[in-house]
């Protein structure tokens, strides 16, 4: 299994990202194709131990920075690392690609080169939220589609269900539709129509869920539009960081607290690991006819390694085939009338 | 200043809520009018010390429970405590009311009895999020209006600005529009049109903000529709609780951690106080032609006391007058064309 890794994008140095790819190649049954500046790659590889047959590279010297606008970047830098990585998949030279990046550019690279999976109207970005007892909630879309119609949300449910049942190993995942309350009268016109469709489909749909339910053990897949999902995901990342900062500043205020913190180091590390998004290997672009992961711009070696791991899991489980089957099961691709008609 | 307190609603006992009202009456320059079952109130008051001229009551034996549907409850229980409390304000017998409640029922009670403030199309629910350095971000709407037009969001900005500058004492509050990214190309059709209007108004508008910015010191007022705001607020409450639970279970796993936790008790208490929403006194229903606070259904005495305190601050600062002035300044009430026209 060959996974192309864009080591030029993101906010960290290529060396850090190469380190993550080398670790993945050493640990997993994959070959990493590093995509980036030849000289940097050759120099960095000298400092790592790795099996030569499991690391290869493709030169690309251009980079899409975090602040570039995807639609402009595509025209100005067609040979940027993220586009080269996507084309390796398109040309059958790689099975998946991972980029720590400008999410819009990565999405555009995947969408334009690999296209949509059959039956999917709108590919989405899938987020995984940690909760208690080493469990997770899948949330999608977290950014690709700010405005969605019911059919898009229904397809997100199918894709989230497939991901939860394969990669996360959850039996008959419980699907919830994010809303501002659990009563049927809540939500928007779009969520109310989506609710009625999901109720009729062969899916474990538990109805509306609220923001707090994302962390409860009541739901496995939270479905929402990309506007809401993106704001929620970023707010949660923000509050995690804010709480850790408050804790740090409180600890430093007294010697007793500092001593207490040393005694609690093991507990703190477990919690830090839980709120540390680099543990979860980024976000799959789901619904793309190919396998592609976008990790945080701030990704370190660990997040890149985990991103590669998630990509290999998606391939091993044949997630895309599973999604296609799910959509057939839902008969969604035929439901063109969703676009025109309200379901009574 | 007379504040009616609905002591029958919510999930806690009336006695707890009466305790909060008594504490507020003892500490603040207000008179509390307890609204609820006569016998319960008389019995409870025997156990507290209070000045007799600062506590009075009005009998109401009916309650709207947390799960009742507001539109049905209004018809079936017109004399429920929350409606009686709202009518006291309508009839000029109280200056404000506080209810720990079914938010929908409280909103309906306020809206139907007190109406909208002149120039306000849609009253909203205002949330206050704690962040580092004892600062706060105002976020609205957090639930009253799942679907909003640009004019509604612009009015939320005006109301949030007035609240932040008076009750929170922030000089020239920075207004941000919540979106799925800071670039102009992000957001929905609605947020993009709102953006253009806010840019033209005499307001300290800093543009789009992301979910994580709610906790940064870059913004004072986060504007969004009630669907998004409600989901974000509840997700944040959920994650705070989840993290505290994880911490508790980690601490109990080792004797050393338990000892460390004792040493850190003071730090933990400060953090708990920070994430404890009962410290912030509930959510004002803003844009109502009157003063009304809805606190959490799970409100304890402390949250009721703080809710009464916030109501008294809103009255002292003449917040509603300030909002009317802001809206005049924005010329919003005349901008009927917002409804019909996209702003170029």
Interface residues (C-beta under 8 A of the other chain):
Chain A: X69 X104 X131 X132 X143 X146 X147 X178 X179 X180 X181 X183 X185 X186 X187 X188 X189 X191 X210 X211 X212 X213 X214 X215 X216 X224 X226 X227 X228 X230 X231 X232 X233 X234 X235 X236 X237 X238 X239 X240 X241 X242 X243 X245 X246 X247 X249 X250 X251 X253 X254 X256 X257 X259 X260 X261 X262 X263 X264 X266 X267 X270 X271 X274 X275
Chain B: X69 X104 X131 X132 X143 X146 X147 X178 X179 X180 X181 X183 X185 X186 X187 X188 X189 X191 X210 X211 X212 X213 X214 X215 X216 X224 X226 X227 X228 X230 X231 X232 X233 X234 X235 X236 X237 X238 X239 X240 X241 X242 X243 X245 X246 X247 X249 X250 X251 X253 X254 X256 X257 X259 X260 X261 X262 X263 X264 X266 X267 X270 X271 X274 X275
